[in-house]
Amino acid sequence: MHGDGQRPSRPTHLTIRRSGMSGDTSNARLWANADVWIAPLGTALPADANTAFGAGWSLVGLLDGDDGFPETRDEDTNDKFAWGGDIVRSSRTHFKFTKKFSVLEDNPTTRSLIWPGSTPTAIVVPKPVPVLVAFETRDPEVGIVYRKITAGHAIVAVDGDVDQNETDLQKVTLAAVIYPDTSTTPATLFVQQTSLAVASLAIAPATKSLTAGQIGSLAATATLTDTTTRDVTLHPSTIWSTSAAAKATVRYGYVTGVAAGTATITATYMGVSGTCAVTVS
């Protein structure tokens, strides 16, 4: 652990060897199949990736696999510099997340996205409405299903030109601007689901004593529904939080005592949480 309690730096490159490699090829993903589902706001989400989409969810149909699901992140960054030119602070605002997909079918679901508000007999000026969008990718070789479902909602609109000709399959690229669920802190863009659901999350140790200014480490271990376990302490989807930042703070599983008192440290992974009771003296 670094002396400042920050997360250790990661390697900047990946080396693959033909034999004796240290990586796990079962963790490499080749998404051979995918679907996009659309639903009105308020529609119930499936319980997990092993549960089929229920009433209210509609498939957009065939997708262009070469285009995939490209993602774009936009935000304004304002760097602050000290006298002499050294950067000391940065602020980030106006974050915007866009996810695209290209549809190959003309059906009621795609028409509702391409020409919202139109009817079979009249095309009106499109005015996109908020919807729920679920992106599902599947790696059949290893049996993994991965879903990203909008936690808030999305506004879907046509991206680029639409062409009709005699040689090419008609394709329409749609861009979904993701509006996060702002009732959470930080705001949540997506609900993530995998076919290996998390049964429980254990934080070790379950209790910890620190002095003010002292740093201690915690470990988060997820038990999946097939009874296997995985260390998710530094997993990007693991969210660490504290019930009392004035007493103890947490970052990447490292807890820092601030002042005498108690705090509950919580780690949440794939919707399942575990806690550690921290006492600062």
C-alpha positions, 0 to 999 in steps of 0.5 A: 500500500502506498503511504498516502493510502491511495490505490496502487498504480496498475500496469500500463501494458499487457504482455501475452505469452504462448505458454506459461502466461499468468493471465486467465483466458477464461476472463477474456470476452468475445461477445458473439451475441447481443440484444437491445431491449426497450421499455417504458419508464417504470417497467420492472427490471429482471431480477438478474441476468439469469432471468428473462426480460418480462412484460413491457420490454421489447427487442429492437431485433437484429443489430449490426455486430461490427458497429457494436455498442460504442460508448462516448464520455464527454465532460468539461475539465478545468485545471487549476495551476499554482504560481510557477505553472504546477497543476494543483487541482482539477474540476470536472463538470457537465458529464455526458454518457452516450451509447450507440447501437445500429438496428437492421430491422423495421419493426414497431420498436425501432420505428418508435425510436426512429420516428417517436410519435408517428403513426402508420399513416403519418410521420411527425417531427420526432420528439424523443421520449425517455425510455429504459434501455437494456444492453445485453451481450453474451459470450456463449463459449464461457456461458457469460451474460452481461447486461447494462440497464439504464438506472435512470432513463435514456433519450434515444435519437437517430445518429447520422444519415439514413439511406435506402438503396438496392444494394445495402441492408438498411441500417439506422444508427441510434444514440442513447444519451444516458440520464443517471439516477441522481437519487444515489451518490454518486449518480448511477448510470447503469444497473449491471447484471451478470449470469453469475449473480452475487449471493453475498458480500463479506468484508474482512475484518468485520470490525476494525479499530484505528487511531486518528490519522491511521490507515487500515485496509479491508478486503471485499469477497463476493460469493456467487450463486455457484458458491465460487468466490472472488476478490472484488476489493478493487473491482471497478464496480465495487462502491465503498462508502462511509456512514460518518465521514467526520469519523472515518473515510474509505477509498478503494478499501483503505480506511482512514481514521479521522476523529474519535467515534464510530463509522460503518464502512459499506462495500456494494458490488452488483447490488449486494452489500457488506459492512465493517464496523470501524472504531476510531480512538 
